[in-house]
Amino acid sequence: MTLLFFPDWTNGLPSDFLILHFFVGAVIFPFNMIHAKARKIDSQNPQEAANGYKNGDNTTFFGYEEIN
């Protein structure tokens, strides 16, 4: 299927267009999915989102720690 869109791909390095598609699929698409899910959760919990989820469940690690 790839050869239909990139017929010279088998002769050497992939074209910049193919690399761009890999970047969109590997970075931008997952980022958009995670970002949309986070915005949905924030819209369902506006008070928690306003205070940075400080009153939430502290047993779950969200990827940051507050420095005192």
mmJSON file of the N, C-alpha and C atoms, coordinates in Angstrom:
{"data_MODEL":{"atom_site":{
"group_PDB":["ATOM","ATOM","ATOM","ATOM","ATOM","ATOM","ATOM","ATOM","ATOM","ATOM","ATOM","ATOM","ATOM","ATOM","ATOM","ATOM","ATOM","ATOM","ATOM","ATOM","ATOM","ATOM","ATOM","ATOM","ATOM","ATOM","ATOM","ATOM","ATOM","ATOM","ATOM","ATOM","ATOM","ATOM","ATOM","ATOM","ATOM","ATOM","ATOM","ATOM","ATOM","ATOM","ATOM","ATOM","ATOM","ATOM","ATOM","ATOM","ATOM","ATOM","ATOM","ATOM","ATOM","ATOM","ATOM","ATOM","ATOM","ATOM","ATOM","ATOM","ATOM","ATOM","ATOM","ATOM","ATOM","ATOM","ATOM","ATOM","ATOM","ATOM","ATOM","ATOM","ATOM","ATOM","ATOM","ATOM","ATOM","ATOM","ATOM","ATOM","ATOM","ATOM","ATOM","ATOM","ATOM","ATOM","ATOM","ATOM","ATOM","ATOM","ATOM","ATOM","ATOM","ATOM","ATOM","ATOM","ATOM","ATOM","ATOM","ATOM","ATOM","ATOM","ATOM","ATOM","ATOM","ATOM","ATOM","ATOM","ATOM","ATOM","ATOM","ATOM","ATOM","ATOM","ATOM","ATOM","ATOM","ATOM","ATOM","ATOM","ATOM","ATOM","ATOM","ATOM","ATOM","ATOM","ATOM","ATOM","ATOM","ATOM","ATOM","ATOM","ATOM","ATOM","ATOM","ATOM","ATOM","ATOM","ATOM","ATOM","ATOM","ATOM","ATOM","ATOM","ATOM","ATOM","ATOM","ATOM","ATOM","ATOM","ATOM","ATOM","ATOM","ATOM","ATOM","ATOM","ATOM","ATOM","ATOM","ATOM","ATOM","ATOM","ATOM","ATOM","ATOM","ATOM","ATOM","ATOM","ATOM","ATOM","ATOM","ATOM","ATOM","ATOM","ATOM","ATOM","ATOM","ATOM","ATOM","ATOM","ATOM","ATOM","ATOM","ATOM","ATOM","ATOM","ATOM","ATOM","ATOM","ATOM","ATOM","ATOM","ATOM","ATOM","ATOM","ATOM","ATOM","ATOM","ATOM","ATOM","ATOM","ATOM","ATOM","ATOM"],
"id":[1,2,3,4,5,6,7,8,9,10,11,12,13,14,15,16,17,18,19,20,21,22,23,24,25,26,27,28,29,30,31,32,33,34,35,36,37,38,39,40,41,42,43,44,45,46,47,48,49,50,51,52,53,54,55,56,57,58,59,60,61,62,63,64,65,66,67,68,69,70,71,72,73,74,75,76,77,78,79,80,81,82,83,84,85,86,87,88,89,90,91,92,93,94,95,96,97,98,99,100,101,102,103,104,105,106,107,108,109,110,111,112,113,114,115,116,117,118,119,120,121,122,123,124,125,126,127,128,129,130,131,132,133,134,135,136,137,138,139,140,141,142,143,144,145,146,147,148,149,150,151,152,153,154,155,156,157,158,159,160,161,162,163,164,165,166,167,168,169,170,171,172,173,174,175,176,177,178,179,180,181,182,183,184,185,186,187,188,189,190,191,192,193,194,195,196,197,198,199,200,201,202,203,204],
"type_symbol":["N","C","C","N","C","C","N","C","C","N","C","C","N","C","C","N","C","C","N","C","C","N","C","C","N","C","C","N","C","C","N","C","C","N","C","C","N","C","C","N","C","C","N","C","C","N","C","C","N","C","C","N","C","C","N","C","C","N","C","C","N","C","C","N","C","C","N","C","C","N","C","C","N","C","C","N","C","C","N","C","C","N","C","C","N","C","C","N","C","C","N","C","C","N","C","C","N","C","C","N","C","C","N","C","C","N","C","C","N","C","C","N","C","C","N","C","C","N","C","C","N","C","C","N","C","C","N","C","C","N","C","C","N","C","C","N","C","C","N","C","C","N","C","C","N","C","C","N","C","C","N","C","C","N","C","C","N","C","C","N","C","C","N","C","C","N","C","C","N","C","C","N","C","C","N","C","C","N","C","C","N","C","C","N","C","C","N","C","C","N","C","C","N","C","C","N","C","C","N","C","C","N","C","C"],
"label_atom_id":["N","CA","C","N","CA","C","N","CA","C","N","CA","C","N","CA","C","N","CA","C","N","CA","C","N","CA","C","N","CA","C","N","CA","C","N","CA","C","N","CA","C","N","CA","C","N","CA","C","N","CA","C","N","CA","C","N","CA","C","N","CA","C","N","CA","C","N","CA","C","N","CA","C","N","CA","C","N","CA","C","N","CA","C","N","CA","C","N","CA","C","N","CA","C","N","CA","C","N","CA","C","N","CA","C","N","CA","C","N","CA","C","N","CA","C","N","CA","C","N","CA","C","N","CA","C","N","CA","C","N","CA","C","N","CA","C","N","CA","C","N","CA","C","N","CA","C","N","CA","C","N","CA","C","N","CA","C","N","CA","C","N","CA","C","N","CA","C","N","CA","C","N","CA","C","N","CA","C","N","CA","C","N","CA","C","N","CA","C","N","CA","C","N","CA","C","N","CA","C","N","CA","C","N","CA","C","N","CA","C","N","CA","C","N","CA","C","N","CA","C","N","CA","C","N","CA","C","N","CA","C","N","CA","C","N","CA","C"],
"label_alt_id":[null,null,null,null,null,null,null,null,null,null,null,null,null,null,null,null,null,null,null,null,null,null,null,null,null,null,null,null,null,null,null,null,null,null,null,null,null,null,null,null,null,null,null,null,null,null,null,null,null,null,null,null,null,null,null,null,null,null,null,null,null,null,null,null,null,null,null,null,null,null,null,null,null,null,null,null,null,null,null,null,null,null,null,null,null,null,null,null,null,null,null,null,null,null,null,null,null,null,null,null,null,null,null,null,null,null,null,null,null,null,null,null,null,null,null,null,null,null,null,null,null,null,null,null,null,null,null,null,null,null,null,null,null,null,null,null,null,null,null,null,null,null,null,null,null,null,null,null,null,null,null,null,null,null,null,null,null,null,null,null,null,null,null,null,null,null,null,null,null,null,null,null,null,null,null,null,null,null,null,null,null,null,null,null,null,null,null,null,null,null,null,null,null,null,null,null,null,null,null,null,null,null,null,null],
"label_comp_id":["MET","MET","MET","THR","THR","THR","LEU","LEU","LEU","LEU","LEU","LEU","PHE","PHE","PHE","PHE","PHE","PHE","PRO","PRO","PRO","ASP","ASP","ASP","TRP","TRP","TRP","THR","THR","THR","ASN","ASN","ASN","GLY","GLY","GLY","LEU","LEU","LEU","PRO","PRO","PRO","SER","SER","SER","ASP","ASP","ASP","PHE","PHE","PHE","LEU","LEU","LEU","ILE","ILE","ILE","LEU","LEU","LEU","HIS","HIS","HIS","PHE","PHE","PHE","PHE","PHE","PHE","VAL","VAL","VAL","GLY","GLY","GLY","ALA","ALA","ALA","VAL","VAL","VAL","ILE","ILE","ILE","PHE","PHE","PHE","PRO","PRO","PRO","PHE","PHE","PHE","ASN","ASN","ASN","MET","MET","MET","ILE","ILE","ILE","HIS","HIS","HIS","ALA","ALA","ALA","LYS","LYS","LYS","ALA","ALA","ALA","ARG","ARG","ARG","LYS","LYS","LYS","ILE","ILE","ILE","ASP","ASP","ASP","SER","SER","SER","GLN","GLN","GLN","ASN","ASN","ASN","PRO","PRO","PRO","GLN","GLN","GLN","GLU","GLU","GLU","ALA","ALA","ALA","ALA","ALA","ALA","ASN","ASN","ASN","GLY","GLY","GLY","TYR","TYR","TYR","LYS","LYS","LYS","ASN","ASN","ASN","GLY","GLY","GLY","ASP","ASP","ASP","ASN","ASN","ASN","THR","THR","THR","THR","THR","THR","PHE","PHE","PHE","PHE","PHE","PHE","GLY","GLY","GLY","TYR","TYR","TYR","GLU","GLU","GLU","GLU","GLU","GLU","ILE","ILE","ILE","ASN","ASN","ASN"],
"label_asym_id":["A","A","A","A","A","A","A","A","A","A","A","A","A","A","A","A","A","A","A","A","A","A","A","A","A","A","A","A","A","A","A","A","A","A","A","A","A","A","A","A","A","A","A","A","A","A","A","A","A","A","A","A","A","A","A","A","A","A","A","A","A","A","A","A","A","A","A","A","A","A","A","A","A","A","A","A","A","A","A","A","A","A","A","A","A","A","A","A","A","A","A","A","A","A","A","A","A","A","A","A","A","A","A","A","A","A","A","A","A","A","A","A","A","A","A","A","A","A","A","A","A","A","A","A","A","A","A","A","A","A","A","A","A","A","A","A","A","A","A","A","A","A","A","A","A","A","A","A","A","A","A","A","A","A","A","A","A","A","A","A","A","A","A","A","A","A","A","A","A","A","A","A","A","A","A","A","A","A","A","A","A","A","A","A","A","A","A","A","A","A","A","A","A","A","A","A","A","A","A","A","A","A","A","A"],
"label_entity_id":["1","1","1","1","1","1","1","1","1","1","1","1","1","1","1","1","1","1","1","1","1","1","1","1","1","1","1","1","1","1","1","1","1","1","1","1","1","1","1","1","1","1","1","1","1","1","1","1","1","1","1","1","1","1","1","1","1","1","1","1","1","1","1","1","1","1","1","1","1","1","1","1","1","1","1","1","1","1","1","1","1","1","1","1","1","1","1","1","1","1","1","1","1","1","1","1","1","1","1","1","1","1","1","1","1","1","1","1","1","1","1","1","1","1","1","1","1","1","1","1","1","1","1","1","1","1","1","1","1","1","1","1","1","1","1","1","1","1","1","1","1","1","1","1","1","1","1","1","1","1","1","1","1","1","1","1","1","1","1","1","1","1","1","1","1","1","1","1","1","1","1","1","1","1","1","1","1","1","1","1","1","1","1","1","1","1","1","1","1","1","1","1","1","1","1","1","1","1","1","1","1","1","1","1"],
"label_seq_id":[1,1,1,2,2,2,3,3,3,4,4,4,5,5,5,6,6,6,7,7,7,8,8,8,9,9,9,10,10,10,11,11,11,12,12,12,13,13,13,14,14,14,15,15,15,16,16,16,17,17,17,18,18,18,19,19,19,20,20,20,21,21,21,22,22,22,23,23,23,24,24,24,25,25,25,26,26,26,27,27,27,28,28,28,29,29,29,30,30,30,31,31,31,32,32,32,33,33,33,34,34,34,35,35,35,36,36,36,37,37,37,38,38,38,39,39,39,40,40,40,41,41,41,42,42,42,43,43,43,44,44,44,45,45,45,46,46,46,47,47,47,48,48,48,49,49,49,50,50,50,51,51,51,52,52,52,53,53,53,54,54,54,55,55,55,56,56,56,57,57,57,58,58,58,59,59,59,60,60,60,61,61,61,62,62,62,63,63,63,64,64,64,65,65,65,66,66,66,67,67,67,68,68,68],
"pdbx_PDB_ins_code":[null,null,null,null,null,null,null,null,null,null,null,null,null,null,null,null,null,null,null,null,null,null,null,null,null,null,null,null,null,null,null,null,null,null,null,null,null,null,null,null,null,null,null,null,null,null,null,null,null,null,null,null,null,null,null,null,null,null,null,null,null,null,null,null,null,null,null,null,null,null,null,null,null,null,null,null,null,null,null,null,null,null,null,null,null,null,null,null,null,null,null,null,null,null,null,null,null,null,null,null,null,null,null,null,null,null,null,null,null,null,null,null,null,null,null,null,null,null,null,null,null,null,null,null,null,null,null,null,null,null,null,null,null,null,null,null,null,null,null,null,null,null,null,null,null,null,null,null,null,null,null,null,null,null,null,null,null,null,null,null,null,null,null,null,null,null,null,null,null,null,null,null,null,null,null,null,null,null,null,null,null,null,null,null,null,null,null,null,null,null,null,null,null,null,null,null,null,null,null,null,null,null,null,null],
"Cartn_x":[0.826,0.0,0.87,1.962,2.841,3.446,3.74,4.361,3.439,2.131,1.215,1.395,1.717,1.856,3.309,4.245,5.666,6.433,6.347,6.961,8.48,9.144,10.609,11.127,10.248,10.663,11.623,11.492,12.349,13.747,13.984,15.29,16.23,15.809,16.681,15.93,16.362,15.728,14.318,13.432,12.073,12.077,11.091,11.006,10.598,10.767,10.365,8.867,8.1,6.651,6.296,7.005,6.769,7.19,8.325,8.78,7.76,7.194,6.164,4.941,4.54,3.409,3.721,4.938,5.323,5.298,5.754,5.758,4.332,3.444,2.042,1.434,1.701,1.127,1.715,3.004,3.685,3.661,3.514,3.611,2.329,1.941,0.845,-0.495,-0.783,-2.066,-2.239,-1.26,-1.434,-1.53,-0.755,-0.838,-2.245,-2.836,-4.198,-5.2,-5.026,-5.933,-5.83,-4.605,-4.402,-4.917,-4.634,-5.069,-6.599,-7.265,-8.73,-9.311,-8.717,-9.201,-9.005,-7.862,-7.6,-8.584,-8.873,-9.839,-11.236,-11.593,-12.899,-13.001,-11.944,-11.939,-11.998,-11.237,-11.262,-12.641,-13.311,-14.637,-15.674,-15.46,-16.379,-16.109,-14.912,-14.531,-13.931,-14.714,-14.13,-13.507,-14.085,-13.522,-12.173,-12.074,-10.804,-9.746,-10.143,-9.188,-8.686,-9.556,-9.169,-8.103,-8.145,-7.137,-6.04,-5.956,-4.867,-5.017,-6.236,-6.533,-5.838,-5.696,-5.037,-5.916,-7.233,-8.138,-8.447,-7.81,-8.091,-7.404,-7.482,-6.895,-5.371,-4.703,-3.249,-2.49,-3.18,-2.485,-2.078,-2.639,-2.306,-1.268,-0.233,0.828,0.493,0.374,0.007,1.213,2.415,3.592,4.23,3.793,4.416,4.343,5.205,5.183,5.256,4.496,4.498,5.703,6.461,7.651,7.243,7.566,7.205,8.272],
"Cartn_y":[-1.194,0.0,1.256,1.23,2.401,2.694,1.649,1.861,2.581,2.54,3.277,4.78,5.222,6.651,7.112,6.202,6.537,5.498,5.539,4.482,4.444,5.553,5.558,5.278,4.907,4.708,3.53,2.507,1.32,1.572,2.691,2.963,3.707,4.071,4.821,5.265,6.398,6.932,7.416,7.372,7.873,9.372,9.797,11.219,12.029,13.331,14.221,14.13,13.889,13.769,12.552,11.451,10.245,10.463,11.118,11.418,12.313,13.263,14.136,13.328,12.35,11.5,10.687,10.166,9.426,10.34,11.581,12.526,12.828,13.057,13.341,12.154,10.947,9.76,9.425,9.714,9.313,10.39,11.657,12.742,13.567,14.14,15.103,14.427,13.296,12.619,12.155,11.468,11.103,12.313,13.376,14.583,15.163,15.219,15.751,14.894,13.577,12.695,12.939,13.02,13.251,14.629,15.63,16.995,17.09,16.439,16.461,15.774,14.664,13.964,14.835,15.512,16.383,17.553,18.138,19.238,18.763,17.535,16.987,16.792,16.242,16.04,17.386,18.369,19.701,20.353,20.158,20.772,20.102,18.831,18.138,18.487,18.961,19.307,20.71,21.756,23.1,23.582,23.214,23.658,22.993,21.704,20.999,21.524,21.799,22.315,23.691,24.502,25.853,25.843,24.851,24.828,23.801,23.31,22.406,21.009,20.571,19.227,18.966,20.0,19.832,19.093,19.101,18.389,16.984,16.577,15.267,14.146,12.954,11.763,11.865,11.925,12.092,10.788,9.666,8.397,8.206,9.003,8.901,9.951,9.532,10.448,11.019,12.336,12.989,13.46,13.201,13.588,14.872,15.395,16.591,16.532,17.278,17.4,18.872,19.267,20.662,20.917,21.951,22.307,23.325,23.046,23.965,25.016],
"Cartn_z":[0.0,0.0,0.0,0.761,0.817,-0.548,-1.313,-2.616,-3.595,-3.359,-4.225,-4.076,-2.866,-2.613,-2.654,-2.371,-2.339,-3.154,-4.488,-5.298,-5.221,-4.904,-4.838,-3.436,-2.51,-1.125,-0.984,-1.817,-1.705,-2.247,-2.913,-3.508,-2.573,-1.389,-0.494,0.739,1.265,2.467,2.157,3.143,2.899,2.619,1.877,1.543,2.766,2.664,3.758,4.025,2.981,3.147,3.994,3.783,4.572,6.021,6.231,7.59,8.294,7.564,8.135,8.565,7.766,8.142,9.39,9.49,10.693,11.916,11.76,12.873,13.326,12.369,12.714,13.44,12.961,13.574,14.918,15.107,16.34,17.413,17.037,18.017,18.079,16.982,16.995,17.283,16.651,16.866,18.314,18.925,20.34,21.26,20.968,21.78,21.739,20.55,20.436,21.191,21.171,21.902,23.405,23.921,25.355,25.748,24.921,25.205,25.238,24.29,24.263,25.492,25.912,27.107,28.348,28.451,29.595,29.625,28.473,28.429,28.808,28.411,28.77,30.276,30.882,32.333,33.052,32.551,33.166,33.049,31.922,31.763,32.657,32.998,33.896,35.355,35.675,37.05,37.088,36.842,36.759,38.065,39.203,40.48,40.738,40.461,40.654,39.69,38.462,37.486,37.894,38.522,38.925,40.011,40.91,41.977,41.715,40.488,40.136,40.694,40.945,41.467,42.805,43.624,44.926,45.923,45.726,46.624,46.137,45.063,44.493,45.249,44.698,45.295,45.228,46.368,46.402,46.204,46.093,45.887,44.434,43.529,42.114,41.765,41.07,40.665,39.297,39.183,37.938,37.132,37.586,36.832,37.321,38.438,38.985,40.501,41.131,42.586,42.935,43.922,44.341,45.24,44.916,45.696,46.745,47.992,49.084,49.288],
"occupancy":[1.0,1.0,1.0,1.0,1.0,1.0,1.0,1.0,1.0,1.0,1.0,1.0,1.0,1.0,1.0,1.0,1.0,1.0,1.0,1.0,1.0,1.0,1.0,1.0,1.0,1.0,1.0,1.0,1.0,1.0,1.0,1.0,1.0,1.0,1.0,1.0,1.0,1.0,1.0,1.0,1.0,1.0,1.0,1.0,1.0,1.0,1.0,1.0,1.0,1.0,1.0,1.0,1.0,1.0,1.0,1.0,1.0,1.0,1.0,1.0,1.0,1.0,1.0,1.0,1.0,1.0,1.0,1.0,1.0,1.0,1.0,1.0,1.0,1.0,1.0,1.0,1.0,1.0,1.0,1.0,1.0,1.0,1.0,1.0,1.0,1.0,1.0,1.0,1.0,1.0,1.0,1.0,1.0,1.0,1.0,1.0,1.0,1.0,1.0,1.0,1.0,1.0,1.0,1.0,1.0,1.0,1.0,1.0,1.0,1.0,1.0,1.0,1.0,1.0,1.0,1.0,1.0,1.0,1.0,1.0,1.0,1.0,1.0,1.0,1.0,1.0,1.0,1.0,1.0,1.0,1.0,1.0,1.0,1.0,1.0,1.0,1.0,1.0,1.0,1.0,1.0,1.0,1.0,1.0,1.0,1.0,1.0,1.0,1.0,1.0,1.0,1.0,1.0,1.0,1.0,1.0,1.0,1.0,1.0,1.0,1.0,1.0,1.0,1.0,1.0,1.0,1.0,1.0,1.0,1.0,1.0,1.0,1.0,1.0,1.0,1.0,1.0,1.0,1.0,1.0,1.0,1.0,1.0,1.0,1.0,1.0,1.0,1.0,1.0,1.0,1.0,1.0,1.0,1.0,1.0,1.0,1.0,1.0,1.0,1.0,1.0,1.0,1.0,1.0],
"B_iso_or_equiv":[0.0,0.0,0.0,0.0,0.0,0.0,0.0,0.0,0.0,0.0,0.0,0.0,0.0,0.0,0.0,0.0,0.0,0.0,0.0,0.0,0.0,0.0,0.0,0.0,0.0,0.0,0.0,0.0,0.0,0.0,0.0,0.0,0.0,0.0,0.0,0.0,0.0,0.0,0.0,0.0,0.0,0.0,0.0,0.0,0.0,0.0,0.0,0.0,0.0,0.0,0.0,0.0,0.0,0.0,0.0,0.0,0.0,0.0,0.0,0.0,0.0,0.0,0.0,0.0,0.0,0.0,0.0,0.0,0.0,0.0,0.0,0.0,0.0,0.0,0.0,0.0,0.0,0.0,0.0,0.0,0.0,0.0,0.0,0.0,0.0,0.0,0.0,0.0,0.0,0.0,0.0,0.0,0.0,0.0,0.0,0.0,0.0,0.0,0.0,0.0,0.0,0.0,0.0,0.0,0.0,0.0,0.0,0.0,0.0,0.0,0.0,0.0,0.0,0.0,0.0,0.0,0.0,0.0,0.0,0.0,0.0,0.0,0.0,0.0,0.0,0.0,0.0,0.0,0.0,0.0,0.0,0.0,0.0,0.0,0.0,0.0,0.0,0.0,0.0,0.0,0.0,0.0,0.0,0.0,0.0,0.0,0.0,0.0,0.0,0.0,0.0,0.0,0.0,0.0,0.0,0.0,0.0,0.0,0.0,0.0,0.0,0.0,0.0,0.0,0.0,0.0,0.0,0.0,0.0,0.0,0.0,0.0,0.0,0.0,0.0,0.0,0.0,0.0,0.0,0.0,0.0,0.0,0.0,0.0,0.0,0.0,0.0,0.0,0.0,0.0,0.0,0.0,0.0,0.0,0.0,0.0,0.0,0.0,0.0,0.0,0.0,0.0,0.0,0.0],
"pdbx_formal_charge":[null,null,null,null,null,null,null,null,null,null,null,null,null,null,null,null,null,null,null,null,null,null,null,null,null,null,null,null,null,null,null,null,null,null,null,null,null,null,null,null,null,null,null,null,null,null,null,null,null,null,null,null,null,null,null,null,null,null,null,null,null,null,null,null,null,null,null,null,null,null,null,null,null,null,null,null,null,null,null,null,null,null,null,null,null,null,null,null,null,null,null,null,null,null,null,null,null,null,null,null,null,null,null,null,null,null,null,null,null,null,null,null,null,null,null,null,null,null,null,null,null,null,null,null,null,null,null,null,null,null,null,null,null,null,null,null,null,null,null,null,null,null,null,null,null,null,null,null,null,null,null,null,null,null,null,null,null,null,null,null,null,null,null,null,null,null,null,null,null,null,null,null,null,null,null,null,null,null,null,null,null,null,null,null,null,null,null,null,null,null,null,null,null,null,null,null,null,null,null,null,null,null,null,null],
"auth_seq_id":[1,1,1,2,2,2,3,3,3,4,4,4,5,5,5,6,6,6,7,7,7,8,8,8,9,9,9,10,10,10,11,11,11,12,12,12,13,13,13,14,14,14,15,15,15,16,16,16,17,17,17,18,18,18,19,19,19,20,20,20,21,21,21,22,22,22,23,23,23,24,24,24,25,25,25,26,26,26,27,27,27,28,28,28,29,29,29,30,30,30,31,31,31,32,32,32,33,33,33,34,34,34,35,35,35,36,36,36,37,37,37,38,38,38,39,39,39,40,40,40,41,41,41,42,42,42,43,43,43,44,44,44,45,45,45,46,46,46,47,47,47,48,48,48,49,49,49,50,50,50,51,51,51,52,52,52,53,53,53,54,54,54,55,55,55,56,56,56,57,57,57,58,58,58,59,59,59,60,60,60,61,61,61,62,62,62,63,63,63,64,64,64,65,65,65,66,66,66,67,67,67,68,68,68],
"auth_comp_id":["MET","MET","MET","THR","THR","THR","LEU","LEU","LEU","LEU","LEU","LEU","PHE","PHE","PHE","PHE","PHE","PHE","PRO","PRO","PRO","ASP","ASP","ASP","TRP","TRP","TRP","THR","THR","THR","ASN","ASN","ASN","GLY","GLY","GLY","LEU","LEU","LEU","PRO","PRO","PRO","SER","SER","SER","ASP","ASP","ASP","PHE","PHE","PHE","LEU","LEU","LEU","ILE","ILE","ILE","LEU","LEU","LEU","HIS","HIS","HIS","PHE","PHE","PHE","PHE","PHE","PHE","VAL","VAL","VAL","GLY","GLY","GLY","ALA","ALA","ALA","VAL","VAL","VAL","ILE","ILE","ILE","PHE","PHE","PHE","PRO","PRO","PRO","PHE","PHE","PHE","ASN","ASN","ASN","MET","MET","MET","ILE","ILE","ILE","HIS","HIS","HIS","ALA","ALA","ALA","LYS","LYS","LYS","ALA","ALA","ALA","ARG","ARG","ARG","LYS","LYS","LYS","ILE","ILE","ILE","ASP","ASP","ASP","SER","SER","SER","GLN","GLN","GLN","ASN","ASN","ASN","PRO","PRO","PRO","GLN","GLN","GLN","GLU","GLU","GLU","ALA","ALA","ALA","ALA","ALA","ALA","ASN","ASN","ASN","GLY","GLY","GLY","TYR","TYR","TYR","LYS","LYS","LYS","ASN","ASN","ASN","GLY","GLY","GLY","ASP","ASP","ASP","ASN","ASN","ASN","THR","THR","THR","THR","THR","THR","PHE","PHE","PHE","PHE","PHE","PHE","GLY","GLY","GLY","TYR","TYR","TYR","GLU","GLU","GLU","GLU","GLU","GLU","ILE","ILE","ILE","ASN","ASN","ASN"],
"auth_asym_id":["A","A","A","A","A","A","A","A","A","A","A","A","A","A","A","A","A","A","A","A","A","A","A","A","A","A","A","A","A","A","A","A","A","A","A","A","A","A","A","A","A","A","A","A","A","A","A","A","A","A","A","A","A","A","A","A","A","A","A","A","A","A","A","A","A","A","A","A","A","A","A","A","A","A","A","A","A","A","A","A","A","A","A","A","A","A","A","A","A","A","A","A","A","A","A","A","A","A","A","A","A","A","A","A","A","A","A","A","A","A","A","A","A","A","A","A","A","A","A","A","A","A","A","A","A","A","A","A","A","A","A","A","A","A","A","A","A","A","A","A","A","A","A","A","A","A","A","A","A","A","A","A","A","A","A","A","A","A","A","A","A","A","A","A","A","A","A","A","A","A","A","A","A","A","A","A","A","A","A","A","A","A","A","A","A","A","A","A","A","A","A","A","A","A","A","A","A","A","A","A","A","A","A","A"],
"auth_atom_id":["N","CA","C","N","CA","C","N","CA","C","N","CA","C","N","CA","C","N","CA","C","N","CA","C","N","CA","C","N","CA","C","N","CA","C","N","CA","C","N","CA","C","N","CA","C","N","CA","C","N","CA","C","N","CA","C","N","CA","C","N","CA","C","N","CA","C","N","CA","C","N","CA","C","N","CA","C","N","CA","C","N","CA","C","N","CA","C","N","CA","C","N","CA","C","N","CA","C","N","CA","C","N","CA","C","N","CA","C","N","CA","C","N","CA","C","N","CA","C","N","CA","C","N","CA","C","N","CA","C","N","CA","C","N","CA","C","N","CA","C","N","CA","C","N","CA","C","N","CA","C","N","CA","C","N","CA","C","N","CA","C","N","CA","C","N","CA","C","N","CA","C","N","CA","C","N","CA","C","N","CA","C","N","CA","C","N","CA","C","N","CA","C","N","CA","C","N","CA","C","N","CA","C","N","CA","C","N","CA","C","N","CA","C","N","CA","C","N","CA","C","N","CA","C","N","CA","C","N","CA","C","N","CA","C","N","CA","C"],
"pdbx_PDB_model_num":[1,1,1,1,1,1,1,1,1,1,1,1,1,1,1,1,1,1,1,1,1,1,1,1,1,1,1,1,1,1,1,1,1,1,1,1,1,1,1,1,1,1,1,1,1,1,1,1,1,1,1,1,1,1,1,1,1,1,1,1,1,1,1,1,1,1,1,1,1,1,1,1,1,1,1,1,1,1,1,1,1,1,1,1,1,1,1,1,1,1,1,1,1,1,1,1,1,1,1,1,1,1,1,1,1,1,1,1,1,1,1,1,1,1,1,1,1,1,1,1,1,1,1,1,1,1,1,1,1,1,1,1,1,1,1,1,1,1,1,1,1,1,1,1,1,1,1,1,1,1,1,1,1,1,1,1,1,1,1,1,1,1,1,1,1,1,1,1,1,1,1,1,1,1,1,1,1,1,1,1,1,1,1,1,1,1,1,1,1,1,1,1,1,1,1,1,1,1,1,1,1,1,1,1]
}}}
